[in-house]
Amino acid sequence: MSKAIGWKNRFNSGELADEAWSNSDLQQHANGCALALNAMPRAQGPLQKSYGFWFAGLCMDQDAATIQVPFKRSVDDAWSIELGDGYGRVRDALGAPVMSGMSPLQFVSPYAAADLAGLRWYQTGDVIVFFHADGRQPQRLLRGPTGGWGFAPYLFENGPWRTENTNRALTIEADDITGVVNLTASAALFDPGMVGASFRLRAPEGSIGLQTWTPDVNPPDASLWLSNGRAYYAGASLGDEKTGLTPPIHEQGSVSDGNIVWTFLHDGSGVVQITAVTDSTHATGLVLQTLPYQGSGGGEETYNPASSYAFPATSTWAEAAYSDYRGWPTAWPTVREQRLVVGGGRSEPDKFDASRTAGYDTAKADFKPGLGTGRVVADDAVRQFCGDQSSTLAWLISAGQLIAGTHADENVIAGATLDEPLTPDGTKVRPLTEYGSQSGVAPTRAHDAVLYVARGGTTLRELVVGGDLSLAGGDLSFLAEHIAGRGIAQLAWCGEPDNLLWARLEDGGLACFLYHREQKAFGWARQALGATSADDPGWTVENISALPGAYGRTALWVHALRIKNGAPQRMILIQSARQEGLRLHAAERYAGAATTGVSGLDHLEGESVTLMTRDAQGRWAQYRDRPVTGGVATLPGGRTATEILAGLPYLFRFESLPTDLEGPGSTQGQRTRVTQMLVIAKGVAGAARAGTITDGEAPSPLDSFGVRNVDETSGVVPKRLAVNVTCSAGASRDGRLVVEDDSGFDFTLHALRPVGWSNA
């Protein structure tokens, strides 16, 4: 046997699944571990104890899961919306509830508790537009100018429209062109479920037989003229007045051409919304846009707004793509080039729709496809199939390109060339990959990449699209199947300074993923909120989100469920910042005049908490197992402090991989005996054990280490520790190290130096 000394000073590959434990020739193995519980891999290499969580309050609904929806106008204008069973509440970016008088601001929500998991949304300005997986009508949540919040239906106008009817024998006619009209179809068409749906009717021959506006002519009184593809009528008493020099181009109301005021009538098409269905060939409707009256087709036509005009049977009609009958968009929406982009409707799940350029506001989105006369401009709406496999659209996201994920593939949507804008006749869908996307899980942007969950829900994928459609990225969970394989239900990206992607798992667990492309640092770590042992799964995580927080960073918000005294307790937690030094869960903070304890701990009533105090020099002291009575926990012995943190301790646990003593792959397949390990860390306290770790291993004590007894002492400063841990196990191919810390102090593992013997 020969003596060997190893060195491991990077842990930023995070946890590796046991299938990879023996693959010591992998670089990820050299930088990885078997367990990083309640830890955060750092891009620089160390493994740090996860930051603690502040208690922001109890969810209003304690009997059903709630969600938190970020509202972000900017880093300085961010709020969080708690949606529960039929209600909404608002908190500021630090977690404080927005008040209305003496009570938290509350408003009515159209969504029941069972609806919340199906919501998809996009924020634009002061409005969040909500869509739903079941295809119901979209709603918008608007922040009013005086600070009020409220829901209302979000309207689609001027479309989008399904493909225009091609059966020339199937016609629709109306008994008037404005107001409430009676519609008659030549064959079975209408269904009772169509109430609320709209139809677009074009002129029977597809053109308007009107004279064209020209300057310096005297039009007849009340006459109809065509200008810029639109029909206008002049006043009833023009006399000798002639047209001006500016042709009318407006789409509503009345505008002068310089001499004569022209009123917009229609653009060659009209829109009728169904209000009642009598039978399959008869319905009643409300005209939303005047139907295209043509008169006798003699050219010089007149029009009287007070008169009734029948609209003749036309086969050139189209039904709205989205309605309660056809279903509304279900995909996660986005905005691209000032267009709202939606898709995934029930009747045509593989199509997407982009509104007119700048064609959306806080109340509605305009999907006008062009004029009824056939004139289409670049700013009109876009409607196309997405992908070649007729698969349901799952999400849309605007990154360097507009990217669409379907159940079967991923695609780029762009103009005729990649650097051209979207246009009705120039938009192309270009296939990228065929991994498919998981419904319901919104993708996220991280640096220059899109991170998304692939079909099946157990793989996190990275997609980086170059300007020439070159692709980079891949499977980010391949070596951590024990985490991603639990199912990824939700993603939340918290960028600088920690570059962490947080994942809510299907089983209620939580994990973080270090993602730093520049440094090629990628690593997973499991989290267990409130866990006090390695086998404790911790609290159930029901929702996560990310919002701008303190110190210029993005903060993770968590809705956590635990059972306390046999009843559910649902809490809103906000992860602390590095500078705050918090290593407790569900914590509160006191800062002010010297006091003996912390109040406001009603959510921890009857439990024992850890109290941390900090002096003027930034030195911490810890007081464990302090009981909470009447919502108050006090320091022992009448001590006082001006800053106190109070919360529940949690376990940080590290388990190393089998060690290659002289570098990656150096002792692969050899029999080794590790005699000791040098643990290099920064902290105050910890405990360690080295030896063989096997399934079913009986618990054995860990040897404590640290600079001093940290309980009920003051002036403790985290220091760099170098501790030798003796390994008493015999020869084995699985000599490993366990390190734990459950104090209220920080702990950062920097390096391991195993010393031992090996032979073939």
C-alpha positions as a printed Julia matrix, in Angstrom:
760×3 Matrix{Float64}:
   0.0    0.0     0.0
   1.1    3.57   -0.62
   0.25   6.71    1.28
  -1.82   9.25   -0.59
  -3.06  12.74    0.2
  -6.01  14.16   -1.67
  -7.39  17.66   -2.03
 -10.91  18.82   -2.76
 -11.61  22.55   -2.74
 -14.68  22.87   -4.97
 -18.21  21.72   -4.25
 -20.08  23.72   -6.88
 -21.22  20.65   -8.83
 -23.58  20.07   -5.93
 -25.29  16.76   -5.28
 -24.8   13.81   -7.62
 -27.25  10.93   -7.87
 -25.94   7.59   -6.6
 -25.65   6.31  -10.18
 -22.69   8.68  -10.56
 -21.01   8.07   -7.2
 -18.42   5.68   -8.61
 -17.68   7.77  -11.71
 -14.74   9.51  -10.13
 -13.22  10.33  -13.49
 -15.96  12.92  -14.04
 -15.1   16.54  -13.29
 -18.52  16.9   -11.63
 -17.57  14.05   -9.29
 -14.43  15.88   -8.24
 -16.5   18.99   -7.45
 -19.62  17.25   -6.16
 -21.04  15.57   -3.09
 -23.61  12.99   -2.09
 -25.73  15.34   -0.01
 -25.92  19.11    0.36
 -28.95  19.54    2.58
 -29.98  23.15    3.2
 -26.85  24.28    1.38
 -26.11  26.57   -1.54
 -23.24  25.79   -3.94
 -21.2   28.91   -4.63
 -19.74  29.63   -8.06
 -16.34  30.24   -6.46
 -16.3   26.67   -5.15
 -17.44  26.58   -1.48
 -20.65  25.07   -0.14
 -22.51  27.5     2.1
 -25.31  26.96    4.55
 -28.53  28.25    2.97
 -29.74  31.67    4.02
 -32.62  31.67    6.48
 -36.19  32.78    5.84
 -38.04  35.71    7.35
 -41.63  35.24    8.43
 -43.81  37.6     6.36
 -47.16  36.46    7.74
 -49.74  33.72    7.69
 -51.72  33.11    4.54
 -55.25  34.41    4.9
 -56.6   30.99    3.9
 -55.23  28.32    6.23
 -57.34  25.5     4.77
 -56.22  25.57    1.12
 -53.06  26.32   -0.82
 -52.48  29.89   -1.96
 -50.06  31.36   -4.48
 -47.91  34.47   -4.68
 -47.89  36.41   -7.95
 -45.06  38.92   -8.45
 -46.02  42.42   -9.59
 -42.89  44.11  -10.94
 -42.9   47.47  -12.67
 -39.23  47.96  -11.83
 -36.74  47.08   -9.11
 -38.08  50.07   -7.19
 -41.76  49.33   -7.79
 -42.45  45.72   -6.83
 -45.32  44.11   -4.95
 -46.52  40.62   -4.22
 -50.09  39.48   -4.72
 -51.39  36.67   -2.52
 -54.23  34.89   -4.32
 -56.39  32.51   -2.35
 -59.91  31.14   -2.45
 -61.78  34.05   -4.05
 -59.57  36.8    -2.65
 -56.39  38.76   -3.28
 -54.08  40.59   -0.89
 -51.08  42.84   -1.55
 -47.7   42.98    0.19
 -44.76  45.22   -0.49
 -41.39  43.86   -1.59
 -40.28  43.4     2.04
 -43.38  41.41    2.95
 -45.39  44.04    4.81
 -49.12  43.97    3.99
 -50.56  46.99    2.2
 -53.23  48.44    4.45
 -56.64  49.89    3.76
 -57.41  51.84    6.89
 -56.72  49.49    9.81
 -57.04  46.26    7.77
 -54.95  44.61    5.05
 -56.0   45.67    1.57
 -58.18  42.92    0.13
 -60.08  42.52   -3.15
 -62.32  39.9    -4.75
 -60.7   37.36   -7.06
 -62.59  35.28   -9.67
 -60.43  32.26   -8.86
 -61.28  29.6    -6.29
 -58.57  27.66   -4.46
 -58.87  24.79   -6.95
 -58.22  27.18   -9.86
 -54.91  28.6    -8.67
 -52.62  25.83   -9.93
 -53.84  26.37  -13.49
 -53.09  30.1   -13.71
 -50.64  31.51  -16.27
 -49.96  35.24  -16.46
 -47.95  38.08  -17.9
 -47.51  41.59  -16.55
 -47.43  44.65  -18.74
 -47.37  48.04  -17.06
 -49.9   48.23  -14.27
 -51.87  45.18  -15.34
 -51.33  41.44  -15.0
 -53.26  39.41  -17.57
 -54.23  35.95  -16.33
 -54.94  32.94  -18.51
 -55.88  29.47  -17.32
 -55.06  25.89  -18.19
 -58.76  25.04  -18.53
 -59.24  27.6   -21.31
 -61.53  30.03  -19.49
 -61.77  33.71  -20.43
 -58.69  35.72  -19.45
 -58.91  38.17  -16.56
 -56.82  41.2   -15.79
 -55.68  42.46  -12.42
 -55.22  46.22  -12.56
 -53.51  48.49  -10.08
 -55.48  51.7   -10.19
 -53.95  55.19  -10.04
 -55.08  55.63   -6.43
 -53.62  52.32   -5.26
 -56.74  50.19   -5.6
 -56.61  46.71   -7.12
 -59.31  44.78   -8.93
 -60.1   42.04  -11.43
 -62.13  42.37  -14.63
 -62.39  40.33  -17.85
 -59.58  41.01  -20.31
 -61.07  41.54  -23.74
 -59.92  40.43  -27.17
 -61.21  42.67  -29.94
 -61.04  42.34  -33.73
 -60.1   38.68  -33.41
 -58.12  36.58  -33.56
 -60.16  34.74  -36.19
 -60.27  31.14  -37.26
 -59.64  30.39  -40.92
 -62.27  32.08  -43.07
 -65.12  29.88  -44.24
 -64.39  28.09  -47.53
 -67.84  26.55  -48.07
 -69.46  29.05  -50.44
 -72.85  27.46  -49.84
 -72.7   28.2   -46.12
 -73.68  31.84  -45.72
 -74.7   34.25  -42.96
 -77.02  37.23  -43.4
 -78.27  39.91  -41.02
 -81.39  42.07  -40.97
 -79.43  45.21  -40.08
 -75.85  46.48  -40.02
 -75.85  48.12  -36.56
 -77.35  47.51  -33.13
 -79.06  44.23  -32.27
 -79.48  42.05  -35.36
 -81.02  38.75  -36.32
 -78.63  36.36  -38.04
 -79.63  33.6   -40.42
 -77.3   30.84  -41.62
 -78.0   28.87  -44.77
 -77.23  25.58  -42.97
 -76.61  24.32  -39.44
 -73.96  26.56  -37.85
 -74.94  28.04  -34.49
 -74.62  26.26  -31.16
 -76.02  27.41  -27.77
 -72.45  27.41  -26.43
 -71.56  30.18  -28.89
 -73.22  32.88  -26.79
 -70.49  35.47  -26.27
 -68.53  34.37  -29.35
 -68.0   36.74  -32.27
 -68.18  36.42  -36.05
 -66.43  38.58  -38.63
 -68.51  39.19  -41.74
 -67.0   40.58  -44.92
 -68.79  41.99  -47.91
 -70.28  39.19  -50.03
 -67.89  39.73  -52.91
 -64.95  40.69  -50.75
 -64.8   44.3   -51.98
 -66.72  47.54  -51.5
 -68.37  49.0   -54.57
 -67.85  52.65  -53.62
 -66.25  55.6   -55.3
 -62.78  56.51  -54.12
 -62.04  59.71  -52.23
 -60.15  62.28  -54.28
 -59.18  65.85  -53.38
 -60.97  68.98  -54.57
 -64.3   67.4   -55.58
 -67.82  68.16  -54.4
 -69.34  64.9   -53.02
 -73.11  64.43  -52.91
 -74.82  64.97  -49.56
 -74.55  62.0   -47.12
 -72.52  60.06  -49.64
 -70.27  57.02  -49.02
 -66.65  57.1   -50.16
 -63.71  54.72  -50.01
 -60.34  55.89  -48.67
 -57.33  53.84  -47.66
 -59.46  50.68  -47.84
 -62.09  52.08  -45.44
 -65.64  53.38  -45.98
 -66.57  56.9   -44.78
 -69.64  59.07  -45.16
 -69.94  62.85  -45.35
 -72.49  65.17  -43.8
 -76.09  65.5   -44.95
 -75.77  69.12  -46.14
 -72.49  69.69  -47.96
 -73.68  72.32  -50.46
 -70.8   73.35  -52.73
 -68.12  72.29  -50.26
 -65.25  70.33  -51.79
 -62.95  67.69  -50.34
 -59.69  68.82  -48.83
 -56.14  67.66  -49.43
 -55.78  65.08  -46.61
 -57.48  61.73  -47.27
 -59.28  60.2   -44.29
 -57.45  57.22  -42.78
 -58.92  57.06  -39.26
 -60.54  53.89  -37.91
 -63.15  55.42  -35.63
 -65.09  58.61  -35.1
 -65.09  61.69  -37.35
 -62.12  63.58  -38.78
 -61.88  66.44  -41.29
 -59.92  66.13  -44.52
 -59.33  69.87  -44.34
 -62.78  70.87  -45.54
 -65.28  68.06  -45.02
 -65.77  65.98  -41.89
 -65.76  62.25  -42.68
 -67.23  59.65  -40.31
 -65.75  56.17  -40.3
 -68.29  53.47  -41.12
 -66.48  50.18  -41.73
 -63.33  48.73  -43.3
 -64.96  46.09  -45.48
 -65.77  43.85  -42.55
 -67.97  43.96  -39.48
 -68.14  42.08  -36.19
 -71.19  40.59  -34.51
 -71.18  39.08  -31.03
 -73.72  36.3   -30.45
 -76.14  37.1   -27.62
 -78.67  34.27  -28.08
 -79.07  31.15  -30.23
 -82.57  30.17  -31.35
 -81.6   27.07  -33.3
 -78.75  25.88  -35.51
 -79.55  28.39  -38.26
 -80.85  31.38  -36.3
 -79.17  33.58  -33.7
 -79.31  37.09  -32.28
 -76.25  39.27  -32.09
 -74.91  42.68  -31.13
 -72.97  44.51  -33.82
 -69.59  45.52  -32.37
 -68.33  46.96  -35.67
 -70.7   48.15  -38.38
 -71.35  45.54  -41.05
 -70.09  46.54  -44.52
 -73.07  48.28  -46.15
 -72.59  48.59  -49.91
 -75.86  50.07  -51.11
 -76.88  49.15  -54.63
 -73.32  49.0   -55.84
 -73.77  51.92  -58.19
 -70.77  53.86  -56.95
 -72.43  57.05  -55.7
 -74.08  55.65  -52.58
 -75.64  57.57  -49.71
 -76.0   56.57  -46.09
 -78.32  57.6   -43.27
 -77.23  56.5   -39.77
 -80.85  56.55  -38.62
 -81.99  54.1   -41.29
 -81.88  50.29  -41.3
 -79.96  48.43  -43.97
 -80.0   44.67  -44.41
 -76.7   42.87  -44.77
 -76.91  40.34  -47.6
 -75.87  36.69  -47.28
 -72.11  36.26  -47.38
 -69.9   33.18  -47.39
 -66.85  35.23  -46.41
 -67.14  34.97  -42.65
 -64.91  33.76  -39.83
 -65.55  32.71  -36.24
 -63.48  34.02  -33.33
 -60.58  31.75  -32.48
 -61.13  32.24  -28.75
 -64.42  32.14  -26.87
 -66.1   30.17  -24.13
 -67.23  27.81  -26.92
 -63.81  27.34  -28.53
 -61.72  27.91  -25.4
 -59.27  30.69  -24.57
 -55.44  30.63  -24.63
 -53.82  28.21  -22.19
 -50.09  28.77  -22.81
 -47.86  31.01  -20.7
 -48.02  34.3   -22.66
 -45.36  36.89  -23.4
 -44.83  40.25  -25.1
 -42.59  40.66  -28.13
 -42.05  43.76  -30.28
 -44.95  45.49  -28.49
 -47.25  42.59  -29.33
 -49.07  40.42  -26.81
 -48.4   36.82  -27.88
 -50.78  34.05  -26.75
 -51.74  30.57  -27.88
 -52.73  27.04  -27.01
 -56.51  27.39  -27.34
 -58.58  24.24  -26.99
 -59.84  24.14  -30.59
 -56.48  24.99  -32.2
 -53.86  24.2   -29.55
 -50.93  24.42  -31.95
 -51.53  28.01  -33.07
 -50.19  31.25  -31.64
 -51.53  34.78  -32.01
 -49.66  38.06  -31.78
 -51.69  41.24  -31.36
 -51.25  44.32  -33.51
 -48.08  46.26  -32.77
 -48.77  48.37  -29.65
 -52.24  46.86  -29.85
 -52.81  46.03  -26.22
 -53.52  48.04  -23.08
 -54.81  47.5   -19.57
 -58.31  46.53  -20.73
 -58.0   44.71  -24.06
 -55.83  43.39  -26.87
 -56.46  44.15  -30.54
 -55.93  41.26  -32.97
 -57.16  42.95  -36.14
 -55.83  40.87  -39.06
 -56.07  43.67  -41.63
 -58.96  45.28  -43.49
 -61.97  43.46  -44.81
 -60.98  44.68  -48.23
 -57.88  42.5   -48.01
 -55.37  45.22  -47.2
 -52.78  44.05  -44.63
 -49.91  46.07  -43.19
 -46.86  45.02  -41.2
 -48.36  46.19  -37.89
 -51.45  43.96  -38.17
 -51.94  40.86  -36.04
 -50.14  37.58  -36.71
 -51.69  34.12  -36.53
 -49.81  30.94  -37.39
 -49.23  27.31  -36.54
 -46.36  26.66  -34.14
 -44.18  23.68  -35.0
 -44.69  20.78  -37.35
 -46.2   18.23  -34.99
 -49.6   19.76  -34.16
 -48.73  19.79  -30.47
 -50.24  21.96  -27.78
 -48.42  25.19  -27.12
 -47.13  25.2   -23.52
 -45.3   28.53  -23.22
 -43.93  31.55  -25.03
 -40.98  33.59  -23.83
 -39.14  36.57  -25.28
 -35.4   36.17  -24.84
 -32.87  36.98  -27.58
 -35.54  35.5   -29.83
 -39.23  34.74  -29.39
 -39.17  31.09  -28.31
 -42.19  28.81  -28.14
 -42.34  25.49  -26.32
 -44.91  22.87  -27.27
 -45.52  19.41  -25.87
 -43.34  18.02  -28.68
 -40.69  20.6   -29.55
 -39.17  24.05  -29.13
 -39.21  26.7   -31.86
 -38.06  30.21  -32.7
 -40.66  32.61  -34.05
 -39.22  35.5   -36.04
 -39.63  37.52  -39.22
 -38.61  36.52  -42.73
 -35.04  36.68  -41.44
 -34.04  36.33  -37.81
 -33.35  40.03  -37.39
 -36.63  41.15  -38.99
 -39.76  41.87  -36.93
 -42.93  39.79  -36.87
 -45.33  40.62  -39.69
 -48.56  38.98  -40.9
 -46.99  37.7   -44.1
 -43.34  37.44  -43.08
 -43.39  35.51  -39.8
 -41.69  32.12  -39.85
 -41.52  29.38  -37.24
 -38.12  27.69  -37.13
 -37.68  24.39  -35.26
 -34.95  24.12  -32.64
 -35.17  20.96  -30.53
 -37.61  18.12  -29.93
 -37.52  17.6   -26.18
 -40.99  19.0   -25.6
 -42.1   21.16  -22.69
 -44.0   20.4   -19.52
 -47.4   22.04  -19.35
 -47.96  24.44  -16.5
 -44.3   25.1   -15.66
 -43.28  28.56  -16.83
 -39.78  28.86  -18.29
 -37.44  31.5   -16.97
 -34.67  33.67  -18.35
 -31.29  33.31  -16.68
 -28.41  35.35  -18.08
 -28.61  34.76  -21.86
 -30.38  31.4   -21.57
 -33.9   30.08  -21.26
 -34.31  27.39  -18.6
 -37.36  25.17  -18.93
 -38.75  21.83  -17.76
 -38.92  19.21  -20.48
 -41.93  17.02  -21.2
 -42.43  14.58  -18.34
 -41.45  17.11  -15.7
 -38.22  15.45  -14.52
 -35.6   17.21  -16.64
 -34.36  20.79  -16.47
 -33.04  21.94  -19.82
 -30.98  24.94  -20.89
 -31.57  26.63  -24.25
 -29.27  29.32  -25.65
 -30.1   30.49  -29.15
 -27.54  32.43  -31.16
 -28.3   35.06  -33.76
 -27.75  32.44  -36.48
 -29.92  29.82  -34.7
 -26.84  28.13  -33.31
 -27.75  26.22  -30.15
 -26.04  25.74  -26.82
 -27.16  24.18  -23.58
 -28.4   20.77  -22.58
 -29.72  18.62  -19.76
 -28.95  20.34  -16.46
 -30.34  17.56  -14.25
 -28.69  14.51  -15.77
 -26.37  13.89  -12.81
 -29.0   14.83  -10.2
 -31.9   12.6   -11.16
 -32.61  11.95   -7.49
 -33.73  15.58   -7.23
 -35.28  16.39  -10.62
 -36.79  12.92  -10.78
 -39.16  13.93   -8.0
 -40.8   16.18  -10.59
 -40.24  19.91  -11.1
 -43.45  21.86  -10.57
 -42.25  25.48  -10.57
 -39.14  27.57  -11.22
 -38.0   30.89   -9.72
 -34.77  32.59  -10.81
 -32.83  34.62   -8.26
 -29.83  36.08  -10.08
 -27.04  38.15   -8.63
 -25.21  37.68   -6.4
 -25.87  33.98   -5.84
 -27.07  32.91   -9.34
 -29.55  30.38   -8.02
 -32.54  28.82   -9.73
 -35.08  27.55   -7.21
 -37.31  24.6    -8.01
 -40.48  23.57   -6.23
 -40.82  19.82   -6.52
 -43.99  17.84   -7.14
 -43.79  16.17   -3.74
 -43.68  19.5    -1.91
 -39.91  19.62   -1.66
 -37.57  22.45   -2.58
 -34.2   22.49   -4.32
 -31.78  25.09   -5.57
 -29.56  24.94   -8.64
 -26.4   26.99   -9.05
 -26.4   28.33  -12.6
 -23.41  30.42  -13.64
 -22.64  29.98  -17.33
 -19.64  32.31  -17.33
 -17.84  30.2   -14.74
 -19.32  26.92  -15.98
 -20.62  26.27  -12.47
 -23.75  24.12  -12.23
 -24.88  22.27   -9.12
 -28.0   21.06   -7.27
 -28.72  21.04   -3.53
 -31.74  19.82   -1.63
 -33.59  22.04    0.81
 -35.8   21.05    3.73
 -37.36  24.01    5.51
 -37.43  23.54    9.26
 -35.71  20.12    9.07
 -33.84  19.06   12.19
 -32.47  15.73   10.94
 -31.23  14.24    7.69
 -34.42  12.17    7.4
 -36.78  15.08    8.07
 -38.43  16.17    4.78
 -39.22  19.57    6.26
 -42.23  21.69    5.54
 -44.28  21.31    2.38
 -43.59  24.01   -0.2
 -46.8   24.94   -2.03
 -45.61  27.91   -4.1
 -42.47  29.9    -4.9
 -41.84  33.21   -6.64
 -39.07  35.78   -7.02
 -39.28  39.51   -6.35
 -36.78  42.38   -6.12
 -35.69  42.52   -2.5
 -33.26  44.19   -0.13
 -29.66  45.03   -1.03
 -30.38  45.14   -4.76
 -30.98  41.41   -5.0
 -33.88  39.2    -6.02
 -35.49  37.4    -3.09
 -37.21  34.04   -3.01
 -40.76  33.96   -1.63
 -42.15  30.66   -0.36
 -45.61  29.55    0.69
 -44.91  26.78    3.2
 -47.27  24.36    4.91
 -46.61  22.49    8.14
 -48.86  20.69   10.6
 -48.79  22.24   14.05
 -50.84  20.81   16.9
 -52.77  18.72   14.38
 -53.83  21.7    12.25
 -52.36  23.18    9.06
 -50.26  26.3     9.34
 -49.59  28.07    6.07
 -46.87  30.72    6.13
 -45.38  33.23    3.71
 -41.59  33.22    3.99
 -38.99  35.46    2.32
 -35.4   34.32    2.04
 -32.94  36.65    3.71
 -30.0   38.36    2.06
 -26.39  37.37    2.64
 -25.71  40.62    4.5
 -28.46  39.93    7.05
 -26.69  36.92    8.51
 -29.91  35.01    9.21
 -29.64  31.23    9.58
 -33.07  30.52   11.06
 -36.46  29.73    9.55
 -39.78  31.55   10.03
 -37.76  34.24   11.76
 -38.56  37.68   13.14
 -36.14  40.53   13.86
 -36.09  43.15   16.57
 -33.93  46.28   16.36
 -34.24  49.24   18.69
 -33.74  50.1    22.3
 -32.26  47.46   24.56
 -34.84  44.78   25.38
 -35.0   41.35   26.95
 -36.83  39.54   24.16
 -38.74  39.42   20.88
 -42.5   39.64   20.42
 -44.61  38.89   17.35
 -43.84  35.16   17.49
 -47.46  34.01   17.63
 -46.84  31.64   14.7
 -44.25  29.86   16.89
 -46.36  29.78   20.04
 -45.5   26.84   22.31
 -42.3   26.02   20.45
 -38.65  26.49   21.35
 -36.69  28.93   19.21
 -33.11  30.06   18.84
 -32.32  33.69   19.68
 -29.35  35.4    18.08
 -28.06  38.76   19.32
 -25.53  41.01   17.61
 -23.41  43.67   19.27
 -22.11  46.94   17.87
 -19.0   45.18   16.49
 -21.12  42.73   14.51
 -20.36  39.79   16.81
 -23.07  37.21   17.38
 -24.24  35.32   20.45
 -26.63  32.37   20.41
 -29.28  31.27   22.91
 -30.96  28.0    22.03
 -34.22  26.38   23.12
 -35.91  29.55   24.28
 -39.67  28.92   24.79
 -42.3   31.07   23.09
 -45.11  32.05   25.44
 -47.75  34.58   24.52
 -45.9   35.23   21.27
 -42.74  36.32   23.15
 -39.32  34.67   23.56
 -36.9   36.18   26.09
 -33.17  36.09   26.57
 -31.95  34.13   29.6
 -30.74  35.68   32.84
 -32.29  39.08   32.25
 -29.91  39.81   29.38
 -30.77  42.62   26.98
 -29.83  43.38   23.4
 -30.56  46.04   20.77
 -30.76  43.53   17.9
 -32.32  40.08   18.22
 -33.15  37.44   15.61
 -35.66  34.76   16.61
 -36.6   31.66   14.66
 -36.4   27.91   14.25
 -33.02  26.25   13.69
 -32.5   23.93   10.73
 -29.93  21.35    9.79
 -27.12  21.85    7.29
 -25.67  18.45    6.34
 -22.88  17.59    3.92
 -21.98  14.08    2.83
 -18.95  13.65    0.62
 -18.61  11.26   -2.28
 -16.18   8.33   -2.16
 -12.79   9.99   -2.27
 -10.15   9.68   -4.98
  -7.05  10.4    -2.99
  -4.86  11.75   -5.79
  -7.28  13.44   -8.12
 -10.17  12.45  -10.4
 -10.02   8.76  -11.29
  -6.7    8.21   -9.53
  -7.88   5.45   -7.2
 -10.91   4.3    -9.15
 -11.4    0.58   -8.59
  -8.68   0.43   -5.94
  -9.02  -0.57   -2.31
  -8.43   2.5    -0.18
  -8.2    3.27    3.49
  -8.78   6.87    4.56
  -7.29   7.5     8.0
  -8.23  11.12    8.48
  -9.74  14.12    6.76
  -8.87  17.74    7.24
 -12.0   19.89    7.11
 -11.42  23.52    6.14
 -14.43  25.71    6.77
 -15.54  29.12    7.91
 -17.92  29.07   10.82
 -18.4   28.93   14.53
 -19.62  25.43   15.2
 -20.05  22.11   13.48
 -19.89  18.38   13.88
 -18.25  15.76   11.7
 -17.69  12.07   11.27
 -15.58  10.18    8.74
 -15.98   6.56    7.76
 -18.09   4.21    5.69
 -21.65   5.28    4.88
 -23.97   2.49    3.81
 -27.7    2.03    3.47
 -29.26   1.12    6.77
 -26.29   2.4     8.75
 -27.02   2.76   12.43
 -26.7    6.36   13.61
 -23.38   7.15   15.16
 -22.35  10.28   17.0
 -20.58  13.14   15.25
 -17.59  14.8    16.81
 -18.21  18.47   17.53
 -15.7   21.09   16.58
 -15.55  24.88   16.81
 -13.68  27.71   18.42
 -15.75  27.77   21.6
 -19.02  26.83   23.19
 -21.41  29.09   21.32
 -24.39  28.83   23.66
 -24.93  31.76   25.98
 -21.68  33.46   25.09
 -21.11  36.76   23.43
 -18.65  38.13   20.96
 -18.48  35.07   18.66
 -17.06  35.86   15.23
 -17.05  33.21   12.47
 -13.48  32.11   11.84
 -11.65  29.92    9.41
 -11.51  26.44   10.89
  -9.1   23.63   10.06
 -10.2   20.49   11.85
  -8.72  16.99   11.57
 -11.39  14.3    11.66
 -10.16  10.79   12.35
 -11.59   8.02   10.22
 -11.84   4.8    12.2
 -13.26   2.64    9.41
 -11.2   -0.11    7.85
 -10.28  -0.58    4.23
 -13.19   0.37    2.03
 -14.04   1.78   -1.35
 -16.53   4.15    0.29
 -14.64   6.27    2.8
 -16.59   9.48    3.19
 -17.2   12.45    5.44
 -20.31  13.89    7.12
 -20.43  17.49    8.35
 -23.43  19.02   10.1
 -24.38  22.38   11.56
 -27.72  23.26   13.16
 -26.72  26.46   14.93
 -27.95  29.94   14.13
 -24.53  30.79   12.7
 -23.34  30.65    9.14
 -21.2   27.73    7.98
 -19.21  27.5     4.76
 -17.3   24.39    3.69
 -14.2   25.35    1.7
 -12.06  22.24    1.3
 -11.34  18.67    2.31
  -7.95  16.99    2.51
  -8.26  13.21    2.87
  -5.17  11.28    3.98
  -4.93   7.53    3.58
  -3.53   4.49    1.86
  -4.41   2.75   -1.36
  -3.48  -0.22   -3.48
  -4.88  -1.99   -6.51
